[in-house]
């Protein structure tokens, strides 16, 4: 007997095409813009785009911010241990 594994919805807009388009827009913009510029653009999406598209854009921007913060913390720790161990 097998059990079906279902995915939990993390956002009320997960099935909405506009949500996916917002995520795709942010993913494309992330190659050209800084995190702060992405955040400013996300604010513009919040004011001018439909709600699912704005949520999709902001979710991707938040993921990029968390990745940036994690990499920065790891690089800082590595630099600190390298300097201390010399």
Residue frames as a rotation matrix with the C-alpha (Angstrom) as fourth column:
UNK 1
0.587 0.810 0.000 0.00
0.810 -0.587 0.000 0.00
0.000 0.000 -1.000 0.00
UNK 2
-0.564 -0.779 0.275 1.33
0.778 -0.613 -0.137 3.42
0.276 0.137 0.952 -0.85
UNK 3
0.264 0.594 -0.760 0.44
0.754 -0.619 -0.222 6.79
-0.602 -0.515 -0.611 0.54
UNK 4
0.332 -0.095 0.938 0.19
0.744 -0.585 -0.323 9.93
0.579 0.806 -0.123 -1.52
UNK 5
-0.345 -0.512 -0.787 2.35
0.840 -0.543 -0.016 12.77
-0.419 -0.666 0.617 -0.31
UNK 6
0.581 0.592 0.558 0.69
0.758 -0.644 -0.105 16.12
0.298 0.484 -0.823 -0.66
UNK 7
-0.574 -0.773 0.270 2.50
0.649 -0.631 -0.425 19.44
0.499 -0.069 0.864 -0.71
UNK 8
0.053 0.542 -0.839 1.48
0.874 -0.432 -0.224 22.01
-0.483 -0.721 -0.497 1.81
UNK 9
0.470 0.156 0.869 0.50
0.639 -0.739 -0.213 25.42
0.608 0.656 -0.447 0.51
UNK 10
-0.357 -0.664 -0.657 2.94
0.922 -0.361 -0.137 28.01
-0.146 -0.655 0.741 1.72
UNK 11
-0.912 0.104 -0.398 1.04
-0.134 -0.990 0.047 30.90
-0.389 0.096 0.916 0.15
UNK 12
0.003 0.985 0.172 -2.59
0.140 0.169 -0.976 31.43
-0.990 0.027 -0.138 -0.75
UNK 13
0.535 0.181 -0.825 -1.43
-0.668 -0.508 -0.544 32.45
-0.517 0.842 -0.151 -4.24
UNK 14
-0.329 -0.819 0.470 0.67
-0.322 0.566 0.759 29.37
-0.888 0.098 -0.450 -5.09
UNK 15
-0.225 0.290 0.930 -1.63
0.712 0.700 -0.047 28.23
-0.665 0.652 -0.364 -7.88
UNK 16
0.724 0.552 -0.415 -2.16
0.207 -0.747 -0.632 31.69
-0.658 0.371 -0.655 -9.37
UNK 17
0.424 -0.575 0.700 -0.36
0.893 0.137 -0.429 32.43
0.151 0.807 0.571 -12.67
UNK 18
0.709 -0.148 0.690 0.14
-0.057 -0.987 -0.152 36.07
0.703 0.068 -0.708 -11.64
UNK 19
0.845 -0.424 0.326 2.02
-0.346 0.031 0.938 34.89
-0.407 -0.905 -0.121 -8.53
UNK 20
0.451 -0.676 0.583 4.33
0.679 0.684 0.267 32.83
-0.579 0.275 0.768 -10.73
UNK 21
0.510 -0.235 0.827 4.84
0.653 -0.520 -0.550 35.76
0.559 0.821 -0.112 -13.10
UNK 22
0.867 -0.181 0.464 5.83
-0.395 -0.817 0.419 37.98
0.303 -0.547 -0.780 -10.17
UNK 23
0.651 -0.660 0.375 8.37
-0.006 0.489 0.872 35.41
-0.759 -0.570 0.315 -9.00
UNK 24
0.383 -0.496 0.779 9.76
0.907 0.361 -0.216 35.14
-0.174 0.790 0.588 -12.53
UNK 25
0.742 -0.080 0.665 10.05
0.197 -0.923 -0.330 38.93
0.641 0.376 -0.669 -12.82
UNK 26
0.824 -0.434 0.363 12.01
-0.538 -0.401 0.741 39.13
-0.176 -0.806 -0.564 -9.58
UNK 27
0.536 -0.642 0.549 14.24
0.403 0.766 0.502 36.24
-0.742 -0.048 0.669 -10.59
UNK 28
0.443 -0.340 0.830 15.09
0.847 -0.146 -0.511 38.01
0.295 0.929 0.223 -13.86
UNK 29
0.775 -0.096 0.624 15.62
-0.135 -0.991 0.016 41.35
0.617 -0.097 -0.781 -12.11
UNK 30
0.902 -0.417 0.110 17.92
-0.045 0.164 0.985 39.76
-0.429 -0.894 0.129 -9.49
UNK 31
0.357 -0.803 0.478 20.63
0.917 0.399 -0.014 39.34
-0.180 0.443 0.878 -12.13
UNK 32
0.001 -0.304 0.953 20.70
0.653 -0.721 -0.231 43.09
0.757 0.623 0.198 -12.81
UNK 33
0.368 0.295 0.882 19.70
-0.323 -0.849 0.419 44.82
0.872 -0.439 -0.217 -9.56
UNK 34
-0.798 -0.594 0.097 20.99
-0.239 0.165 -0.957 44.92
0.552 -0.787 -0.274 -6.00
UNK 35
-0.551 0.590 -0.591 18.93
0.803 0.568 -0.181 43.68
0.229 -0.574 -0.786 -3.05
UNK 36
-0.552 0.332 -0.765 18.00
0.318 -0.764 -0.561 47.25
-0.771 -0.553 0.316 -2.11
UNK 37
-0.768 0.275 -0.578 16.90
-0.625 -0.519 0.584 48.01
-0.139 0.809 0.571 -5.68
UNK 38
-0.718 0.529 -0.453 14.84
0.203 0.782 0.590 44.81
0.666 0.331 -0.668 -5.73
UNK 39
-0.532 0.510 -0.676 13.17
0.806 0.060 -0.589 45.84
-0.260 -0.858 -0.443 -2.47
UNK 40
-0.635 0.278 -0.721 12.31
-0.229 -0.959 -0.168 49.26
-0.738 0.058 0.673 -3.91
UNK 41
-0.769 0.358 -0.529 10.88
-0.534 0.096 0.840 47.64
0.352 0.929 0.118 -7.03
UNK 42
-0.684 0.538 -0.492 8.85
0.616 0.788 0.007 45.25
0.392 -0.298 -0.870 -4.85
UNK 43
-0.551 0.484 -0.680 7.31
0.384 -0.577 -0.721 48.30
-0.741 -0.658 0.132 -3.16
UNK 44
-0.660 0.303 -0.687 6.33
-0.685 -0.620 0.384 49.60
-0.310 0.724 0.616 -6.59
UNK 45
-0.776 0.403 -0.485 4.77
0.008 0.776 0.631 46.21
0.630 0.486 -0.605 -7.40
UNK 46
-0.659 0.520 -0.543 2.80
0.733 0.283 -0.618 46.48
-0.168 -0.806 -0.568 -4.17
UNK 47
-0.469 0.462 -0.753 1.37
-0.063 -0.868 -0.493 49.82
-0.881 -0.184 0.436 -5.23
UNK 48
-0.269 0.272 -0.924 0.79
-0.868 -0.485 0.110 49.22
-0.418 0.831 0.366 -8.93
UNK 49
-0.744 -0.020 -0.668 0.53
-0.427 0.784 0.451 45.48
0.514 0.621 -0.592 -9.68
UNK 50
0.425 0.895 -0.133 -2.21
-0.498 0.354 0.792 43.07
0.756 -0.270 0.596 -8.74
UNK 51
0.523 -0.145 0.840 -1.85
-0.845 0.038 0.533 41.41
-0.109 -0.989 -0.103 -5.33
UNK 52
0.892 -0.216 0.397 -0.72
0.163 0.973 0.163 37.90
-0.421 -0.081 0.903 -6.38
UNK 53
0.624 -0.695 0.356 1.96
0.454 -0.048 -0.890 39.31
0.636 0.717 0.286 -8.67
UNK 54
0.343 -0.474 0.811 3.24
-0.638 -0.751 -0.170 41.61
0.690 -0.459 -0.560 -5.91
UNK 55
0.700 -0.052 0.712 3.36
-0.598 0.502 0.625 38.71
-0.390 -0.863 0.320 -3.44
UNK 56
0.881 -0.390 0.267 5.26
0.468 0.802 -0.371 36.56
-0.070 0.452 0.889 -5.92
UNK 57
0.443 -0.736 0.512 7.80
0.081 -0.536 -0.840 39.31
0.893 0.414 -0.178 -6.53
UNK 58
0.338 -0.294 0.894 8.28
-0.852 -0.500 0.157 40.00
0.400 -0.815 -0.420 -2.83
UNK 59
0.911 -0.015 0.412 8.63
-0.200 0.859 0.472 36.30
-0.361 -0.512 0.779 -1.95
UNK 60
0.684 -0.696 0.221 11.52
0.642 0.430 -0.635 35.99
0.347 0.576 0.740 -4.37
UNK 61
0.258 -0.580 0.773 13.10
-0.260 -0.812 -0.522 39.21
0.930 -0.066 -0.360 -3.08
UNK 62
0.620 0.008 0.784 12.87
-0.784 0.017 0.620 37.89
-0.009 -1.000 0.017 0.50
UNK 63
0.919 -0.317 0.235 14.52
0.305 0.948 0.088 34.62
-0.250 -0.009 0.968 -0.56
UNK 64
0.433 -0.789 0.435 17.32
0.463 -0.220 -0.859 36.58
0.773 0.574 0.270 -2.25
UNK 65
0.345 -0.258 0.902 17.74
-0.663 -0.747 0.040 38.71
0.664 -0.612 -0.429 0.89
UNK 66
0.829 0.000 0.560 17.95
-0.464 0.559 0.687 35.62
-0.313 -0.829 0.463 3.13
UNK 67
0.784 -0.586 0.203 20.49
0.613 0.680 -0.402 34.00
0.097 0.439 0.893 0.82
UNK 68
0.311 -0.667 0.677 22.58
0.065 -0.696 -0.715 37.18
0.948 0.266 -0.173 0.77
UNK 69
0.485 -0.071 0.872 22.49
-0.815 -0.398 0.421 37.42
0.317 -0.915 -0.251 4.57
UNK 70
0.929 -0.125 0.348 23.46
-0.048 0.891 0.450 33.76
-0.366 -0.435 0.822 5.01
UNK 71
0.597 -0.749 0.287 26.38
0.669 0.267 -0.694 34.02
0.443 0.606 0.660 2.59
UNK 72
0.292 -0.470 0.833 27.56
-0.313 -0.870 -0.381 37.26
0.904 -0.149 -0.401 4.22
UNK 73
0.693 0.005 0.721 27.47
-0.718 0.091 0.690 35.65
-0.063 -0.996 0.067 7.68
UNK 74
0.893 -0.370 0.255 29.37
0.359 0.929 0.089 32.58
-0.270 0.012 0.963 6.47
UNK 75
0.429 -0.766 0.478 32.01
0.521 -0.223 -0.824 34.66
0.738 0.603 0.303 4.72
UNK 76
0.407 -0.245 0.880 32.41
-0.628 -0.775 0.075 36.87
0.663 -0.583 -0.469 7.80
UNK 77
0.845 -0.062 0.530 32.88
-0.402 0.579 0.709 33.82
-0.351 -0.813 0.464 10.02
UNK 78
0.759 -0.590 0.277 35.39
0.650 0.662 -0.372 32.34
0.036 0.462 0.886 7.60
UNK 79
0.331 -0.647 0.688 37.35
0.113 -0.696 -0.709 35.59
0.937 0.312 -0.157 7.42
UNK 80
0.576 -0.078 0.814 37.35
-0.762 -0.412 0.500 35.90
0.296 -0.908 -0.297 11.20
UNK 81
0.878 -0.246 0.410 38.64
-0.026 0.832 0.554 32.37
-0.478 -0.497 0.724 11.78
UNK 82
0.624 -0.688 0.371 41.29
0.662 0.212 -0.719 32.85
0.416 0.694 0.588 9.07
UNK 83
0.305 -0.497 0.812 42.58
-0.277 -0.862 -0.424 36.05
0.911 -0.096 -0.401 10.70
UNK 84
0.665 0.017 0.747 42.49
-0.747 0.008 0.665 34.65
0.005 -1.000 0.018 14.25
UNK 85
0.896 -0.271 0.351 44.31
0.190 0.950 0.250 31.43
-0.401 -0.157 0.903 13.29
UNK 86
0.698 -0.686 0.205 47.27
0.106 -0.184 -0.977 33.19
0.708 0.704 -0.056 11.67
